Amino acid sequence: MRGIELNSTITCPECGFSKTEEMSTNACQWYYECESCKVLLKPLKGDCCVYCSYGTVKCPPIQEGQSCCKS
């Protein structure tokens, strides 16, 4: 079984700025402020967090094949 990747590069859909961030293993990140243009990113419909919508790597629970933060 593959290990879980904790780093994901988020790319802002507004200005194209990218930054690699370390994902939390125990909480979803629903909001992310772009350092460049200051737009507040939120998950796209159907995604659980900003990493699943805008990152190069899905969040850890999704990588493990589990549902993420849906109650």
Secondary structure, 3 states (H helix, E strand, C coil): CCCCCCEEEEECCCCCCEEEEECCCCCCCCCEECCCCCCEECCCCCCCCHHHHHECCCCHHHHCCCCCCCC
